[in-house]
Amino acid sequence: MSDHAPESGPRRRLRLRTLLLALPLAGLLLSLLLVLPLRWLAPVTSAFMIAVRLDDEAGRWPEYRWVPYEAISAQLALAVLAGEDQRFAEHHGFDTVEIERALSAADQGGKLRGASTISQQVAKNLFLWSGRSYVRKALEAWFTLLIEACWSKRRILEMHLNLAQYGPRTFGAEAAAQRFFGKPAWDLDAGEAARLAAVLPNPRLYRVEAPNATVRTRERHIRTQMRNLGGTGFLDRLSE
């Protein structure tokens, strides 16, 4: 016979309510601890880089070298915005205009295309995994909100330029510039920047060193958009 009296119904319900409240608070605290320090610190790696490392038969880490925003060509920053997220300075993590366009196209029988912002891509690349699931999308949305709340726009773009994959086992502007053009990231010209930005939608399929017709078309489109945005002065819109 037990020495302890059975736990009463009200006490069990109180414990359950406490647990249900504690779990979200613990999740909030953990996610803040992941995001907030990166406002000032450079990440050592990312979730996507770890995945590449695990998939590599030789166990090699991908090429990655963090450099500050000032050490990256303004042409590359502009090219990435021109090709991926022209309303980056205006939205708060989610581009409702692009989302509505994507849904409208799908309603008309087209394939549902992505409408991810740079902020969403940073959240995914830094903290999450590839693939499609409601859980991953929910976590991506949550981390996107945290990133937008804790970091400046320039910091978010700096993260993206450093964490994006530009080719096989090649992450970040510095590694890409050195590998494909034999120069540091700060020295990239407009054409080289547009080429790098052109492969970002699928760096496993599109190749910087051997651009196919799709990459060439995207590269020309990005160069046009860079001019339409008014050149690198467009970057002055980003909060620091």
N, C-alpha and C positions, 0 to 999 in steps of 0.2 A: 504494500500500500504506500502510495506516494506521501511524502511529508508536506508537499505543497498543495494548497487548494487550487482547483481548476481556475484558470483565468476567466474572469467574467466577460460577458458579451461586450459591454461598453468599453472595457479596458482593451479588448482585442481590436475593436473598431478605432479607438484612439491611436493605438500603435500602428494600425494600417494607414490611417490618415497622416500620421507623422512620417511614415515611410514614403508615402506618395508625395508628400511635400518635400522631403529631403532629397529624393532622387533628382528632380529637376534642378534644385538648387546646387547639388553636387555637379551636375552636368554643366550648369551655367558657370560655376567657379572654374571647372577644369578647362572649359573652352576659352574663358577669359585668360587663364594662365598660359594657354597656348598662343593666343593672338596678341595680347597686349605687349609682352616683351619684344615682339618682332617689330614694333613701331620703331625701335632703336637698334635691335640686334639683327645681324645677318643670319639667315638660317644655314645650318651646316649641310642640310640635305632636304629632301622633300619626299612626300609619299610616292610620287611618280618615279623619282630617282631610285628609291628603295625597291620598287617593283621591277625596274630595269635591272638592278643589281641581283635580285633574286632569280630573274629569268636568264641571266647570263651563265652559261655553262662553266666558264672559267672563274666565275665569282668576281668579276671586275666591276668596280664602281664606274659610272659614266663620267665623261669629261664635264667638269663644272668648276667655275671660278667666279666667285662673287666680286663684282666691282660696283662702286657707288654710282648713283645717277649721273653725276658730273663726268664720269669716265666712260659714258656711253654716248655715242653720236646722237645729237638731237635729230638727225635724219632718221635714225632707226626708231626713236620714240615716236616721231611723226608718222612714219610708215606703218607702224603697228596700230596706231589710232586710226589712220586712214583706212586700213584694211579690215579692222576688227570691231572698232567701237568709237564711232565719230561723235557720239553723244556722251562719252565717258565723263567729261567735265560737268555735265548737267544732271545726270541721273544719280540715284542713290543706291546703285548696285544692280538694278534691274531696268532694262530698257523697254518700257511698256510699248513704245512705238514699234520696235522690232518684234516683240511678242505678238502684238495684234496683227502685224503683217504675216507672221509665220502661221498663226491660227487661221487667218483669212485664206491664205494659200492652201492650207490643208483642207478647209471647208469646200474649196473649189476643185478638190480632187487631186491636188498636188501632194508631194511627199512632205511630211512635217519636218521642216528644217530647224536647225538650232538657232537660238537667239541669245546665246550666252554673252554676257559682258566680260570685260577684262577682270572686273572684281570677282565674278563667278569663276572664271578660269583660275585665278590665283587661289581661291578657296579650294577648288577641286585639286589642283596640282600640288598644293602644299600639304593638305590634310587628308585627302580622301583617295578613293580608288577609281579606276575606270569602270565603265559599265553603266547599265541603265536599271535603276530600281527606285521605288518611291522613297525608300529609306535614304539612299545616297542623295537624291534630289532634295529631300528635306534637310539633311545635314549641310548640303551645299548652300541652300538658302540661308540657313542659320549662320554659318560661317561668313557668308557674304555680308549679312547685316552687321556682324561683329567687326569685320574688317573695315567696312565703310564708317562705322562709328568710332573706331580706335585709330585709324591711320588717315593720313592726308591722301589726296588724290595722287600727288607726286610719289608718295611712298608706295602706293598700290601699283602704279606703273613701273616703278623701280623694281618691285618684286617680280612683276610679270616679265620684264625684260631679262631678268636674271634667272628665272625659273622655267621659262618656256622651253620646250624641246624644239630644236631647229634641225635635227637629223639623228641618225642612229647613235645612241649613247652620247649625244651632244646637247647639253643643257646650258642655257644662258648666252647672253650676247657676246661675252668675252671668249668663251670656248668656241662659239660658232665663227666669230670673226677670225680667230687665229687658225681654225681648221680649214675654213673654206676660202679665205682671202689672204691669209698670211699677214695679218695686221691686227693691232688692238682695236677694241670696240669703239674707242673714241674717234678713230680715223675712218670709219665707214662713210662712203659717199652715198648720195641719194639712190643711185642705181643698185648698189650692193644692199642697202637697207631695204629697198623694195623687194629684192629677191628673197631676203631672209623672211620678211613679213609674208611673202606669197606662199611659203611652205607651211606656215603655222597651222592651218586647218587640219593638216594630216602629214606630219613630218616623217611618218613611216612609209607613206606612199609617194609624196612629193620630195624631190631631191634638189638641194641647192646646187650641187656640183654637176648635176645632169638634168636640167629643167626640161620637162615635157611641155607640150602645147598648153596644158592647163596652167602650169606655173607661169609660163610666158605671158599668157592672157591676164592672169591675176597681177603679175608684176606691172604690166602696162596700165591696168586699171588703178592700181595703188599709186603709181607715179602721177596719174591724172588727178586722183583725189588729193594727193599731197599738195599739188598746185592749187586745186580748188579751195583747200582749207587755208590757203594764204601762206604756206611755208611754215618754218619752225616757230614763227611768232605765235602760231596757234597754241603752242605749249604753254604760253604765258597764262592761259586760262586755268591751269591746274593749281589747286591750293597746295601750299607747302606745309 
